[in-house]
Amino acid sequence: MKPRSILILPLLIYCQTPVVMAQLPAKVNDDAALMIATQQVFREIAASMKSYLVRIDTVGGTQPGEQLNLDSDNKEGRKRSQNPFRDTLGSGFVIADGPATGIVYSRDGYILTSSFNFARRPVLISVTLPDGRRLAADLVARDHVRKLALLKVDAHDLSLPTWRDTQDVQVGEWAIALGLGFGGREPSVTVGVVSALNRMQGNAIQTDAKLSPANYGGPVCDIFGRVIGIAVPMAQRAGELAGVEMYDCGVGFIVPQSRISVIAPQLMTGKSFQRGWLGIQVRSVPGVGVVVQSIADPSPMRDAGAVPGDVVKAINGFHLRNYADLAKQIYMIPAGETLQVRLFRDGSAIDIDVALASAEALGMLPEAEEPFDPSVPVEERTPEDQKEPAPPSP
Amino acid sequence: MKSRRVGSTRGFTKAYAVSQPVRCKTKLTLGWHGQTPRNRAIECPMDAARGVCPCRRNREKARASVAPYASFHPRSLQRDACPCHPTQARLIDPAPQLVHDTHGYGQYNVIPCILGMCGILLSIITPQASAGGFDYAFHIAQQRVVKLYGMGAGQQVGYGTGMIASEDGYIVTVLSLLVSGNRIRAVTANGSRYEADLIKRDADRQLALLKLKWPEDVHQPLQDKPIGPLPFFDFTCDPAPQAACHEPLLPGDWILAAGNPFKIANGSEQMSLAHGVFSVRTRLDARRRTKDFPYTGDVLVIDAITSNPGSPGSAMVNLQGELVGMIGRLVISNRTHTHLNYAIPYDVLADFFKQATQASNADMAKTTIPTEVEAFDTGIRISRTGYRTILPFVDRVVRNSPAQRAGLRKDDLILSVNDHEVSDVSQFDKRMNVRGPAETVELIVLRGRSIVTIHIEAPEAKKAP
């Protein structure tokens, strides 16, 4: 059924009910009729979206574990032995091997889903198309920042869903999430509203529809059955599984159409997005700001001319007060994108352009080059900092 | 939507308690101002809206079951509101003294109709707090669930919820430590306290049937209030055609769960209401801690958060107030590794209730003992050497075996068995071991770059019992 006809049906029901219910108090039955009309729409959306949902099954791969803490007594030794710029894997969530959900993105067999579904790095991915055909799929590319992934199957003339223009999405409108994570052919339906726009540096829309591994990678639709975006796990920290622990809690994230239309064409070319790093280790000093302690060699910041002792004052025009501000400005920006960084050195401002690098492109981090001054109090650490005794900045 | 009040329920209860005569005309007129009498007309609005009764089958049978109540609320019969739920009819006219049809308007008369029209006009021009549309269903559910208290230990809490299944006090709930102790107490919606006995336990479906003790059964009666026939959910509807017992439940339908999570409510306090939508009906594949959950039948996954201590046993109803399921025990899904919010479907509950109330203990046991006959050998041989995760690659196919006849080949990678994903050899073994003696096996295998479905039939000789 086309989205337009979905709209008409509840309206008809709603308009007719006052006549039918004339003998009963109007308000009570208006409410009830509205409820019936709404649930009718939810049913229609579940039925109509079925023809765009694909079921993804993976075989093999291992559970990504927590960072191995081999030498927990000797923190210095541990720091040296590990690359501080490596992405931590995040929550202790255990990924199951049940099916996952994706959505048809192009007529010639591109399937859009969430990179969460491939965190185990499976040896084989198979896709069951809406018509029941089961095909082997290739993982074309993933976006580790927005948690998206693009698959390719050998299929043609697939039918495509209608996408919702992100500009029109408003807080408070219905958001209906669909997924095939419980198995079977029927999608599961969870319903909520759009909670907030422009979350995660404009990369996500927030919803209170229950999002969980059962529907990550699946579409979230508006009340007309148009796809607002793809449901993904997300949190304000790094890691392949970050945000999964928030499943079903009423805080869920959707990568909206406006971002997908930019990211997906790049994924199609095989380009994956990695998390971007500046390559510096910083300290928050109250009243001063974010002080650079040491800089990896090579690293984007070293290439741009920063030296230990510089104060990072602003990124892309946003003033930074502490490490948390810095992390917030950077954690959703993939490697390769350029930032405008304002440094303070000896009382004067220096503006530099820094292209973020991936973790692999960063060199060793020297021991603290800036002399540590114990008289300067270190600002209260964020929970993230507590895990890593000396947090490298992203 | 989330913060919607269950507006008029308190008023509803009040309508029961007040025994002074109220005239129909007055009720209807007052109704538009959002006061108590307005609730009088909530009488099965869905049925009126559709012009049909939720129960399409067994209407005559159900009508007969309503008959005992006819003596003290005749109007409920005229209305024939919910034949499968006789007590809903009672709810409409809870006590005979409330009904004073002094004007002889009857049910579908001209004057109420005109008044109704006026009501619509009034409701349009007068600002009025909305009741929401969930209140009717909540009222039905909340009257028919009990707060349960019993044995608890550690994380197994000593409180929960149960559903009244008959007017003489059968209670359907989940099987847990709560009902395993030697003292179970139940508190009904009006605050009456009872002791309860465990009548039947079904370990396979993790369900339990309790029976409230009447005053003469207990030496020291707990209850200080008079107890009348209890409002109850009808579990005797024939579950085979699901639509006969309640409106067909489809993904996206509103559902409401009434129960006592975290034992927030005490005595006559209202149960907690949770709302959400029905997500999907699927087979349960779950565990509790490290043990697999014994029930592997169908469940109704919902998007309301009900995996809370105390919620198991909650009644799940649809917008019409019809029972569609019961919130199950707290489990973790093996498919998603998440806590699952789900309900046991009505048909499973009705089946259990039928068996538990009719069958003797021996009969119950007979239905649950698994068959001893071994499943046929498919002839698949799997390589079991390798690292931690051994993928189920076919190492060898026995000649003339069912698997070979079905076309399975060496080096095929088995992806799923009977629609259950298998990602390593142990899971493959597990799935193959739970087969029935002559059950056909459907394998999905990867052969090179193509995916092939293979049906392995039982050999002819062994098909006969």
Interface residues (C-beta under 8 A of the other chain):
Chain A: T17 P18 V20 M21 A22 Q23 L24 P25 A26 K27 V28 N29 D30 D31 A32 A33 L34 M35 I36 T38 Q39 V41 F42 R43 E44 I45 A46 D57 T58 V59 G60 T62 F93 V94 I95 A96 D97 G98 P99 V123 L124 S126 R134 L135 A136 I176 G181 F182 G183 G184 E186 P187 S188 V189 T190 V191 G192 V193 D208 A209 K210 S212 P213 A214 Y247 D248
Chain B: M1 K2 S8 L28 G31 W32 G34 R38 A41 I42 E43 P45 M46 A48 A49 G51 Y108 P112 C113 G116 M117 G119 I120 L122 S123 I124 Q128 S130 A131 G132 G133 F134 D135 Y136 L250 P251 G252 D253 W254 G276 V277 F278 S279 V280 R281 T282 R283 V301 D303 I305 L319 S333 N334 R335 T336 H337 T338 H339 N341 R388 T389 L391 L413 L415 S416 D419 E421 S423 I444 L446 R449 S450 I451 T453
